[in-house]
Amino acid sequence: MLRLEHLARPGLAPVSLKLPTGACGVVMGPSGAGKTLLARAIVDLDPNSGEVFWKERSRAAMPACQWRRLIGYAPAQSGWWADVVGDHFLKPVAADTLRAVNLPPDAPTWPVARLSNGEKQRLALLRALAAGPEMLILDEPTAALDDETKERVEALLQRRLEDGLTLLLITHDKAQARRLGRHFWRIDSGHLTEGGP
């Protein structure tokens, strides 16, 4: 279970919530409301206060790098530091994994400079999943995708949920929230409340 106790940072009022292991929680709200601030605070990318627990292990009791191996994060705008896609993966990406998100088997050989926003989103998702986190926070993972590709990505996420992955999904897509989510929150002006899409 992910448990937040009074997690706060500038722009985000204290947040307390529980997300059961193996479930998908959804955070919605208008642009600029604090959804990304919450995600970054959970993975400890920005200064924050309060307590965060994963399966009763305290974030404060372990190094940040160890915490981020347990709780992965795929931001809306992913980082790309090498020239070729495959250099961002520790191991080769299986062809069936690429096909699952509507990418061809040679995608790892592509130069990063040629990637569309949608290709970057899908590859960043695969990169985050390949790291093997127990929980993954996804910030607008399908915002740049067409309907068919979005369905494929959602099917992949559903399979990972069935395998025991815990997801926290940030999205503006109410239909997607209903398809994947089991627990729902909304952020307005930095204040989190419980409620469906």
N, CA and C of each residue as an Amber inpcrd file, in Angstrom:
protein
   591
   0.8380000  -1.1930000   0.0000000   0.0000000   0.0000000   0.0000000
   0.8770000   1.2480000   0.0000000   0.4910000   2.2280000  -0.8220000
   1.0940000   3.5590000  -0.7430000   0.3100000   4.3510000   0.2880000
   1.0350000   4.9400000   1.2290000   0.3740000   5.7430000   2.2580000
   1.0810000   7.0810000   2.3730000   0.3180000   8.1480000   2.2120000
   0.8340000   9.5040000   2.3760000   0.2420000  10.0950000   3.6420000
   1.0920000  10.7160000   4.4430000   0.6390000  11.3720000   5.6660000
   1.1230000  12.8160000   5.6600000   0.2020000  13.7180000   5.3950000
   0.4690000  15.1590000   5.4260000   1.6230000  15.5470000   4.4950000
   1.6710000  14.9210000   3.3210000   2.6970000  15.2580000   2.3350000
   2.3940000  16.6400000   1.7670000   3.3610000  17.5390000   1.8320000
   3.1330000  18.9190000   1.3970000   4.4100000  19.4980000   0.8050000
   4.2230000  20.5150000  -0.0120000   5.3140000  21.2920000  -0.5920000
   4.7110000  22.5930000  -1.0870000   5.5070000  23.5830000  -1.4480000
   4.9140000  24.8130000  -1.9720000   3.9920000  24.5220000  -3.1570000
   2.7720000  25.0300000  -3.0910000   1.7800000  24.7860000  -4.1270000
   0.9230000  23.5590000  -3.9010000   1.1960000  22.8130000  -2.8280000
   0.4340000  21.5990000  -2.5310000   0.1270000  21.5590000  -1.0410000
  -1.1640000  21.6650000  -0.7100000  -1.5900000  21.5750000   0.6870000
  -1.3650000  20.1520000   1.1880000  -1.2350000  19.9480000   2.5060000
  -0.9580000  18.6100000   3.0320000  -1.9380000  17.5490000   2.5160000
  -1.3580000  16.4510000   2.0180000  -2.1180000  15.3600000   1.4120000
  -1.9450000  14.1000000   2.2490000  -3.0600000  13.4650000   2.5700000
  -3.0420000  12.1470000   3.2000000  -3.9500000  11.2330000   2.3820000
  -3.4160000  10.0980000   1.9620000  -4.2170000   9.1440000   1.1910000
  -3.6180000   7.7600000   1.3170000  -4.4250000   6.7660000   0.9150000
  -3.9760000   5.3780000   0.8650000  -4.3780000   4.7930000  -0.4810000
  -3.4260000   4.1200000  -1.1290000  -3.6850000   3.4240000  -2.3830000
  -3.2520000   1.9700000  -2.2050000  -4.2130000   1.0270000  -2.2560000
  -3.8650000  -0.3780000  -2.0380000  -2.8950000  -0.9190000  -3.0910000
  -2.0790000  -1.8500000  -2.6740000  -1.1500000  -2.5210000  -3.5750000
  -1.9310000  -3.2180000  -4.6880000  -1.4440000  -3.0760000  -5.9240000
  -2.0650000  -3.7310000  -7.0610000  -3.2540000  -3.0060000  -7.6500000
  -3.5540000  -1.8120000  -7.1440000  -4.6920000  -1.0310000  -7.6400000
  -4.1930000   0.1380000  -8.4800000  -5.1100000   0.7220000  -9.2340000
  -4.8260000   1.9450000  -9.9800000  -5.5910000   3.0910000  -9.3470000
  -4.8660000   4.0750000  -8.8760000  -5.4600000   5.3070000  -8.3840000
  -5.3290000   6.3830000  -9.4420000  -6.3110000   7.2390000  -9.5380000
  -6.3260000   8.2950000 -10.5510000  -6.4150000   9.6470000  -9.8710000
  -5.5610000  10.5600000 -10.3230000  -5.6040000  11.9450000  -9.8610000
  -5.9670000  12.8150000 -11.0530000  -7.0430000  13.5910000 -10.8960000
  -7.4990000  14.4850000 -11.9540000  -7.5610000  15.9050000 -11.4130000
  -7.7660000  16.8470000 -12.3230000  -7.8750000  18.2410000 -11.9400000
  -7.3990000  19.1200000 -13.0750000  -7.6980000  20.4090000 -13.0050000
  -7.3080000  21.3110000 -14.0820000  -5.7940000  21.4570000 -14.1890000
  -5.3470000  21.9190000 -15.3380000  -3.9230000  22.1760000 -15.5320000
  -3.4400000  23.1830000 -14.5010000  -2.2660000  22.9120000 -13.9430000
  -1.6920000  23.8190000 -12.9600000  -2.2550000  23.6800000 -11.5650000
  -3.0890000  22.6580000 -11.3250000  -3.7470000  22.5130000 -10.0220000
  -2.8470000  21.8870000  -8.9610000  -1.7760000  21.1800000  -9.3970000
  -0.8730000  20.5620000  -8.4380000  -0.6890000  19.0670000  -8.6070000
  -1.2010000  18.4950000  -9.6940000  -1.0950000  17.0450000  -9.8950000
   0.3650000  16.6050000 -10.0250000   1.1100000  17.3070000 -10.8580000
   2.5220000  16.9650000 -11.0460000   3.3270000  17.2610000  -9.7920000
   2.9740000  18.3150000  -9.0660000   3.6550000  18.6060000  -7.8000000
   3.5060000  17.4350000  -6.8360000   2.3120000  16.8430000  -6.8020000
   2.0780000  15.6850000  -5.9440000   2.9630000  14.5180000  -6.3650000
   2.9930000  14.2260000  -7.6620000   3.8080000  13.1120000  -8.1580000
   5.2760000  13.3060000  -7.8040000   5.7850000  14.5050000  -8.0470000
   7.1970000  14.7830000  -7.7710000   7.5010000  14.7240000  -6.2760000
   6.5350000  15.0950000  -5.4480000   6.7400000  15.0080000  -3.9980000
   6.7860000  13.5490000  -3.5440000   5.9290000  12.7100000  -4.1140000
   5.9160000  11.2950000  -3.7220000   7.2660000  10.6470000  -4.0040000
   7.8320000  10.9360000  -5.1780000   9.1220000  10.3150000  -5.5290000
  10.3100000  11.1270000  -5.0260000  10.0330000  12.2020000  -4.2870000
  11.0650000  12.9870000  -3.5990000  12.0050000  13.7050000  -4.5610000
  11.4370000  14.2450000  -5.6410000  12.2440000  15.0170000  -6.5860000
  12.3540000  16.4800000  -6.1920000  11.4470000  16.9610000  -5.3550000
  11.4520000  18.3490000  -4.9000000  11.3630000  18.3640000  -3.3820000
  11.8560000  19.4280000  -2.7370000  11.7300000  19.5190000  -1.2790000
  10.2690000  19.4220000  -0.8450000  10.0160000  18.6200000   0.1880000
   8.6540000  18.4250000   0.6710000   8.6990000  18.0330000   2.1370000
   7.5370000  18.0380000   2.7610000   7.4220000  17.6170000   4.1560000
   6.3280000  16.5640000   4.2570000   6.2480000  15.9250000   5.4020000
   5.2810000  14.8520000   5.5890000   5.9480000  13.5030000   5.4370000
   5.1380000  12.4680000   5.4630000   5.6750000  11.1060000   5.4040000
   5.0460000  10.3290000   4.2580000   5.8620000   9.4750000   3.6440000
   5.4160000   8.6090000   2.5590000   5.8790000   7.1930000   2.8830000
   4.9610000   6.2420000   2.7460000   5.2680000   4.8410000   3.0250000
   4.8530000   3.9840000   1.8350000   5.6620000   2.9910000   1.5370000
   5.3040000   1.9790000   0.5490000   5.4070000   0.6250000   1.2340000
   4.2910000  -0.0810000   1.3160000   4.2360000  -1.3640000   2.0200000
   4.8520000  -1.2280000   3.4140000   4.5010000  -0.1430000   4.0740000
   4.9410000   0.1810000   5.4400000   6.4350000   0.4690000   5.5560000
   7.1310000   0.6000000   4.4180000   8.5270000   1.0410000   4.4470000
   8.5400000   2.5520000   4.2680000   9.2180000   3.2320000   5.1530000
   9.2440000   4.6860000   5.1150000  10.2310000   5.1880000   4.0670000
   9.8040000   6.1600000   3.2900000  10.7030000   6.7900000   2.3290000
  11.9130000   7.3860000   3.0340000  11.6940000   7.9260000   4.2290000
  12.7690000   8.5840000   4.9720000  13.8500000   7.6110000   5.4240000
  13.5420000   6.3190000   5.4320000  14.4810000   5.3210000   5.9500000
  15.3840000   4.7300000   4.8750000  15.3020000   5.2310000   3.6440000
  16.1350000   4.6730000   2.5810000  16.6570000   5.7790000   1.6730000
  17.7740000   5.5250000   0.9840000  18.2960000   6.5130000   0.0360000
  17.2910000   6.7710000  -1.0880000  17.3340000   7.9830000  -1.6360000
  16.3890000   8.3610000  -2.6920000  16.4660000   7.4160000  -3.8870000
  17.6710000   6.9860000  -4.2560000  17.7950000   6.1000000  -5.4200000
  17.1040000   4.7590000  -5.1750000  17.1650000   4.2590000  -3.9550000
  16.4840000   3.0000000  -3.6220000  14.9700000   3.1910000  -3.6470000
  14.4930000   4.3250000  -3.1260000  13.0640000   4.6370000  -3.1400000
  12.5390000   4.6890000  -4.5670000  13.3050000   5.3230000  -5.4510000
  12.8510000   5.4950000  -6.8360000  12.9310000   4.2060000  -7.6410000
  13.6450000   3.2150000  -7.1320000  13.5780000   1.8970000  -7.7740000
  12.2740000   1.1920000  -7.4100000  11.7580000   1.4670000  -6.2240000
  10.4750000   0.8980000  -5.8030000   9.3040000   1.6360000  -6.4360000
   9.3840000   2.9690000  -6.4380000   8.3160000   3.8330000  -6.9500000
   8.8470000   4.5490000  -8.1870000   8.4810000   4.0520000  -9.3630000
   8.9280000   4.6710000 -10.6030000   8.0520000   5.8540000 -10.9780000
   8.5820000   6.7010000 -11.8570000   7.8580000   7.9060000 -12.2750000
   8.1480000   8.1770000 -13.7400000   7.0980000   8.3030000 -14.5340000
   7.2170000   8.6990000 -15.9350000   6.5260000  10.0470000 -16.0870000
   7.2980000  11.1370000 -16.1370000   6.6920000  12.4670000 -16.2320000
   6.0630000  12.7130000 -17.5950000   5.2840000  13.7680000 -17.6670000
   4.6290000  14.1130000 -18.9320000   5.6570000  14.4170000 -20.0180000
   6.7540000  15.0510000 -19.6410000   7.8570000  15.3280000 -20.5680000
   9.0650000  14.5320000 -20.0940000   9.3750000  13.4580000 -20.7910000
  10.4480000  12.5700000 -20.3530000  11.8150000  13.1080000 -20.7600000
  12.8300000  12.7080000 -20.0090000  14.2020000  13.1150000 -20.3110000
  14.8670000  12.1450000 -21.2780000  15.6480000  12.7020000 -22.1980000
  16.3910000  11.8990000 -23.1750000  17.8040000  12.4580000 -23.2250000
  18.7930000  11.6750000 -22.7930000  20.1490000  12.1880000 -22.6370000
  21.1300000  11.6110000 -23.6500000  20.7530000  10.5470000 -24.3560000
  21.6200000   9.9590000 -25.3800000  20.9900000  10.1840000 -26.7530000
  21.7830000   9.9720000 -27.7950000  21.3090000  10.2580000 -29.1520000
  20.3900000   9.1790000 -29.7140000  20.5460000   7.9390000 -29.2340000
  19.8030000   6.8040000 -29.7870000  18.8670000   6.2420000 -28.7170000
  17.6670000   5.8810000 -29.1290000  16.6400000   5.3980000 -28.1960000
  17.1460000   4.2500000 -27.3300000  17.7520000   3.2340000 -27.9430000
  18.1610000   2.0400000 -27.2130000  19.1530000   2.2990000 -26.0970000
  19.9000000   3.3970000 -26.1870000  20.8780000   3.7220000 -25.1440000
  20.2190000   4.1470000 -23.8390000  18.9130000   4.3520000 -23.8490000
  18.1780000   4.7300000 -22.6390000  17.6330000   3.5160000 -21.8870000
  17.8700000   2.3280000 -22.4180000  17.3940000   1.0880000 -21.8000000
  18.5880000   0.2630000 -21.3320000  18.4810000  -0.3290000 -20.1560000
  19.5740000  -1.1460000 -19.6270000  19.7000000  -2.4690000 -20.3710000
  18.5600000  -2.9930000 -20.8620000  18.5570000  -4.2530000 -21.5990000
  17.7980000  -4.0360000 -22.9070000  18.0660000  -4.8720000 -23.9260000
  17.3120000  -4.7480000 -25.1790000  15.8070000  -4.8880000 -24.9350000
  15.0440000  -4.1230000 -25.6970000  13.5840000  -4.1560000 -25.5700000
  13.0360000  -5.2170000 -26.5170000  12.2400000  -6.1270000 -25.9880000
  11.6870000  -7.2180000 -26.7990000  10.7360000  -6.6690000 -27.8570000
  10.7500000  -7.3090000 -29.0130000   9.9020000  -6.8710000 -30.1200000
   8.4300000  -6.9030000 -29.7410000   8.0080000  -7.9330000 -28.9850000
   6.5880000  -8.0080000 -28.6230000   6.2060000  -6.8930000 -27.6500000
   7.1550000  -6.4480000 -26.8260000   6.8930000  -5.3230000 -25.9260000
   6.6800000  -4.0470000 -26.7270000   7.4990000  -3.8470000 -27.7450000
   7.3530000  -2.6690000 -28.6060000   6.0330000  -2.7240000 -29.3710000
   5.7130000  -3.9000000 -29.9090000   4.4570000  -4.0330000 -30.6600000
   3.2460000  -3.7890000 -29.7650000   3.3700000  -4.1100000 -28.4830000
   2.2500000  -3.9190000 -27.5540000   1.8220000  -2.4630000 -27.4660000
   2.7500000  -1.5410000 -27.7470000   2.4070000  -0.1110000 -27.7120000
   2.4890000   0.5110000 -29.1090000   2.3400000  -0.3470000 -30.1360000
   2.2490000   0.1210000 -31.5160000   3.5560000   0.7400000 -32.0180000
   4.6890000   0.1480000 -31.6220000   5.9950000   0.5740000 -32.1230000
   6.6520000  -0.5970000 -32.8490000   7.4220000  -0.3190000 -33.9050000
   8.0830000  -1.4010000 -34.6330000   9.3090000  -1.9200000 -33.8790000
   9.7620000  -3.1270000 -34.2160000  10.9010000  -3.7170000 -33.5080000
  12.1950000  -2.9160000 -33.6120000  12.3360000  -2.0980000 -34.6630000
  13.5800000  -1.3340000 -34.8140000  13.5580000   0.0090000 -34.0850000
  12.5120000   0.3000000 -33.3210000  12.4240000   1.5930000 -32.6220000
  13.6480000   1.8900000 -31.7500000  14.2660000   0.8960000 -31.0880000
  15.4480000   1.2120000 -30.2790000  16.6350000   1.7490000 -31.0830000
  16.6320000   1.5510000 -32.3930000  17.7420000   2.0540000 -33.2140000
  17.5110000   3.4880000 -33.6830000  16.3420000   4.0200000 -33.4260000
  16.0160000   5.3580000 -33.9180000  16.8020000   6.4360000 -33.1730000
  17.1370000   7.5270000 -33.8940000  17.6890000   8.6900000 -33.1910000
  16.5830000   9.3700000 -32.3850000  16.9110000   9.8050000 -31.1960000
  15.9220000  10.4810000 -30.3500000  15.3660000  11.7150000 -31.0520000
  16.1930000  12.3850000 -31.8360000  15.7820000  13.6260000 -32.5020000
  14.6100000  13.4210000 -33.4540000  14.3910000  12.1940000 -33.9260000
  13.2960000  11.9600000 -34.8790000  11.9870000  11.5650000 -34.2100000
  11.9930000  11.3980000 -32.8900000  10.8040000  10.9120000 -32.1940000
   9.7020000  11.9630000 -32.1380000   8.4760000  11.5320000 -32.3700000
   7.3150000  12.3870000 -32.1260000   7.0240000  12.3980000 -30.6280000
   6.1480000  13.2900000 -30.2020000   5.7630000  13.3190000 -28.7860000
   5.1310000  11.9960000 -28.3530000   4.2900000  11.4310000 -29.2120000
   3.6430000  10.1630000 -28.8820000   4.6340000   9.0160000 -28.7750000
   5.6310000   8.9950000 -29.6660000   6.6640000   7.9580000 -29.5820000
   7.4760000   8.1140000 -28.3010000   7.7910000   9.3470000 -27.9500000
   8.5160000   9.5870000 -26.6930000   7.7050000   9.0990000 -25.4960000
   6.4050000   9.3700000 -25.5110000   5.5620000   8.9300000 -24.3940000
   5.5870000   7.4160000 -24.2410000   5.4220000   6.7060000 -25.3490000
   5.3720000   5.2440000 -25.2740000   6.7180000   4.6530000 -24.8670000
   7.7950000   5.2010000 -25.4150000   9.1200000   4.6880000 -25.0650000
   9.4730000   5.0110000 -23.6190000   9.0600000   6.1790000 -23.1480000
   9.3030000   6.5220000 -21.7400000   8.5340000   5.5820000 -20.8150000
   7.3230000   5.2140000 -21.2010000   6.5490000   4.2510000 -20.4160000
   7.2600000   2.8970000 -20.3760000   7.7170000   2.4280000 -21.5340000
   8.4250000   1.1460000 -21.5740000   9.7050000   1.1980000 -20.7490000
  10.3980000   2.3280000 -20.8110000  11.6260000   2.4940000 -20.0230000
  11.3130000   2.4130000 -18.5320000  10.2450000   3.0700000 -18.1160000
   9.8560000   3.0490000 -16.7020000   9.4530000   1.6420000 -16.2640000
   8.6990000   0.9380000 -17.0950000   8.2930000  -0.4290000 -16.7650000
   9.4900000  -1.3750000 -16.7260000  10.4520000  -1.1550000 -17.6420000
  11.6230000  -2.0310000 -17.7140000  12.4770000  -1.9580000 -16.4550000
  12.3830000  -0.8520000 -15.7260000  13.1560000  -0.7090000 -14.4870000
  12.6090000  -1.5980000 -13.3720000  11.4270000  -2.1670000 -13.5730000
  10.8650000  -3.1210000 -12.6160000  10.3680000  -2.5380000 -11.3110000
   9.7120000  -1.3720000 -11.3260000   9.2090000  -0.8160000 -10.0690000
   8.0410000  -1.6320000  -9.5260000   7.8120000  -1.5220000  -8.2240000
   6.6340000  -2.1410000  -7.6250000   5.4100000  -1.2530000  -7.8140000
   5.6600000   0.0380000  -7.9430000   4.6040000   1.0180000  -8.1910000
   5.1080000   1.9940000  -9.2370000   4.1970000   2.4970000 -10.0660000
   4.5700000   3.4400000 -11.1100000   3.5980000   4.6100000 -11.1160000
   4.1480000   5.8150000 -11.1440000   3.3530000   7.0350000 -11.2640000
   3.4800000   7.5190000 -12.7010000   2.3560000   7.6650000 -13.3780000
   2.3310000   8.0740000 -14.7810000   1.6220000   9.4120000 -14.9100000
   2.3110000  10.3850000 -15.4860000   1.7590000  11.7260000 -15.6640000
   1.3570000  11.9040000 -17.1240000   0.0650000  11.8490000 -17.3870000
  -0.4910000  12.0100000 -18.7400000   0.2040000  11.0880000 -19.7540000
   0.2020000   9.7750000 -19.5260000   0.9850000   8.8760000 -20.3800000
   0.4550000   8.6920000 -21.7940000  -0.7980000   9.0990000 -22.0560000
  -1.3630000   8.8950000 -23.3960000  -1.8680000  10.1910000 -24.0200000
  -1.4450000  11.3250000 -23.4940000  -1.9910000  12.6090000 -23.9500000
  -1.7360000  12.8690000 -25.4320000  -0.6310000  12.3420000 -25.9770000
  -0.2800000  12.6300000 -27.3700000  -0.6020000  11.4710000 -28.3120000
  -1.4370000  10.5390000 -27.8680000  -1.6670000   9.3270000 -28.6510000
  -3.0310000   9.3160000 -29.3270000  -3.0850000   8.6710000 -30.5000000
  -4.3630000   8.4460000 -31.1730000  -5.1330000   7.3650000 -30.4110000
  -6.4030000   7.2250000 -30.7420000  -7.2760000   6.3260000 -29.9800000
  -6.8110000   4.8720000 -30.0050000  -6.3810000   4.3820000 -31.1750000
  -5.9530000   2.9810000 -31.2710000  -4.7240000   2.7250000 -30.3970000
  -3.7530000   3.6380000 -30.4650000  -2.5320000   3.4570000 -29.6790000
  -2.8160000   3.6210000 -28.1950000  -3.7110000   4.5400000 -27.8590000
  -4.1050000   4.7060000 -26.4560000  -4.7070000   3.4050000 -25.9190000
  -5.5440000   2.7500000 -26.7160000  -6.1370000   1.4760000 -26.2960000
  -5.0610000   0.4290000 -26.0330000  -4.0380000   0.4050000 -26.8830000
  -2.9540000  -0.5660000 -26.6970000  -2.1860000  -0.2890000 -25.4050000
  -1.9020000   0.9780000 -25.1580000  -1.1830000   1.3390000 -23.9350000
  -2.0190000   0.9800000 -22.7110000  -3.3080000   1.2840000 -22.7610000
  -4.1820000   0.9370000 -21.6340000  -4.2400000  -0.5740000 -21.4240000
  -4.2480000  -1.3400000 -22.5150000  -4.2630000  -2.8030000 -22.3910000
  -2.9810000  -3.2950000 -21.7200000  -1.8480000  -2.6890000 -22.0800000
  -0.5830000  -3.0470000 -21.4380000  -0.6250000  -2.7200000 -19.9480000
  -1.1250000  -1.5440000 -19.6170000  -1.2140000  -1.1600000 -18.2070000
  -2.1600000  -2.0790000 -17.4380000  -3.2610000  -2.4720000 -18.0770000
  -4.1970000  -3.3880000 -17.4220000  -3.5350000  -4.7320000 -17.1350000
  -2.7400000  -5.2190000 -18.0890000  -2.0190000  -6.4810000 -17.8660000
  -1.0340000  -6.3470000 -16.7110000  -0.3450000  -5.2190000 -16.6460000
   0.6150000  -5.0180000 -15.5550000  -0.1000000  -4.9120000 -14.2070000
  -1.2660000  -4.2880000 -14.1910000  -2.0650000  -4.2530000 -12.9600000
  -2.4460000  -5.6660000 -12.5270000  -2.8600000  -6.4790000 -13.4810000
  -3.2310000  -7.8650000 -13.1770000  -2.0400000  -8.6620000 -12.6540000
  -0.8280000  -8.2500000 -13.0550000   0.3980000  -8.9000000 -12.5750000
   0.8390000  -8.3670000 -11.2160000   0.1230000  -7.3600000 -10.6860000
   0.4320000  -6.8630000  -9.3480000   1.0470000  -5.4900000  -9.2590000
   1.2980000  -4.8390000 -10.3960000   1.8400000  -3.4820000 -10.3580000
   0.7980000  -2.5300000  -9.7740000   1.2450000  -1.5730000  -8.9930000
   0.3790000  -0.5110000  -8.4770000   0.6080000   0.7260000  -9.3310000
  -0.4680000   1.3940000  -9.7300000  -0.3580000   2.5820000 -10.5770000
  -1.0140000   3.7840000  -9.9120000  -0.3730000   4.9340000 -10.0790000
  -1.0100000   6.2130000  -9.7860000  -0.9940000   6.9790000 -11.0940000
  -2.1670000   7.2080000 -11.6540000  -2.3220000   7.7770000 -12.9870000
  -2.8240000   9.2080000 -12.8890000  -2.0800000  10.1170000 -13.4980000
  -2.5160000  11.5040000 -13.6170000  -3.0420000  11.6760000 -15.0350000
  -4.2990000  12.0850000 -15.1620000  -4.8910000  12.1980000 -16.4890000
  -6.0020000  13.2390000 -16.4980000  -6.2420000  13.7860000 -17.6940000
  -7.4120000  14.6390000 -17.9170000  -8.5390000  13.8470000 -18.5820000
  -8.2570000  12.6040000 -18.9500000  -9.1750000  11.7780000 -19.7300000
 -10.1130000  11.0200000 -18.7830000 -11.3530000  11.5040000 -18.6610000
 -12.3000000  10.8830000 -17.7270000 -12.6370000   9.4520000 -18.1170000
 -12.7550000   9.1920000 -19.4150000 -13.0680000   7.8290000 -19.8570000
 -11.9230000   6.8830000 -19.5040000 -10.7050000   7.3360000 -19.7040000
  -9.5450000   6.5220000 -19.3360000  -9.5120000   6.2780000 -17.8310000
  -9.8110000   7.3060000 -17.0680000  -9.8480000   7.1660000 -15.6090000
 -10.8410000   6.0880000 -15.1990000 -12.0140000   6.0740000 -15.8340000
 -13.0260000   5.0650000 -15.5010000 -12.5910000   3.6660000 -15.9330000
 -11.8840000   3.5740000 -17.0600000 -11.4540000   2.2580000 -17.5500000
 -10.3760000   1.6360000 -16.6560000  -9.4490000   2.4390000 -16.1760000
  -8.3060000   1.8960000 -15.4410000  -8.4110000   2.0570000 -13.9290000
  -9.0510000   3.1270000 -13.4830000  -9.0000000   3.4870000 -12.0740000
  -9.9290000   2.6930000 -11.1760000  -9.5200000   2.5790000  -9.9140000
 -10.3520000   1.9960000  -8.8550000 -10.4900000   2.9610000  -7.6800000
  -9.5720000   3.8920000  -7.5890000  -9.5710000   4.8980000  -6.5240000
  -9.3400000   6.2460000  -7.1960000 -10.0850000   7.2650000  -6.7510000
 -10.0860000   8.5340000  -7.4740000  -9.9090000   9.7160000  -6.5330000
  -9.0810000  10.6690000  -6.9860000  -8.8900000  11.9260000  -6.2650000
  -8.8860000  13.0660000  -7.2670000  -9.1530000  14.2430000  -6.7480000
  -9.1260000  15.4520000  -7.5700000  -8.3180000  16.5220000  -6.8430000
  -7.5100000  17.2400000  -7.6050000  -6.7500000  18.3650000  -7.0570000
  -7.2720000  19.6470000  -7.6790000  -7.5740000  20.5990000  -6.8200000
  -7.9290000  21.9550000  -7.2430000  -7.1320000  22.9280000  -6.3980000
  -6.3920000  23.8030000  -7.0600000  -5.5980000  24.8330000  -6.3650000
  -4.7470000  24.2400000  -5.2460000  -4.1420000  23.0750000  -5.5170000
  -3.2370000  22.4620000  -4.5600000  -3.8930000  21.6800000  -3.4480000
  -5.2260000  21.5440000  -3.4750000  -5.9520000  20.8170000  -2.4240000
  -6.5340000  19.5300000  -3.0000000  -6.2270000  18.4020000  -2.3630000
  -6.6830000  17.0990000  -2.8300000  -7.9590000  16.6900000  -2.1160000
  -8.9380000  16.2130000  -2.8890000 -10.1620000  15.6560000  -2.3190000
 -10.4270000  14.3100000  -2.9880000 -11.1510000  13.4410000  -2.2940000
 -11.4850000  12.1390000  -2.8520000 -12.7320000  12.2820000  -3.7010000
 -12.7480000  11.6020000  -4.8580000 -13.9310000  11.6580000  -5.7060000
 -13.6520000  11.1400000  -7.0890000 -14.6720000  10.6040000  -7.7370000
 -14.5540000   9.9860000  -9.0440000 -14.4600000  10.9730000 -10.1820000
 -14.2050000  10.4360000 -11.3860000 -14.0190000  11.3000000 -12.5620000
 -15.3080000  11.9670000 -13.0200000
